């Protein structure tokens, strides 16, 4: 695998921004970070000898006040 220097990373970042847009790249980074964090937690659980890995935490459901949608019309 070739070594990538600083300028190559800058060019790759610019190309990713152009292709996907800033919001999509930010969400990809956030999801990648979350996946890495979960992977580390699971590997540490296995190394420490826990018989059952930690259950993934589901995000709390948004309350109606936090929703960006208007009032629901039934």
Helices and strands as residue ranges (DSSP letters): H 6-20, H 22-48
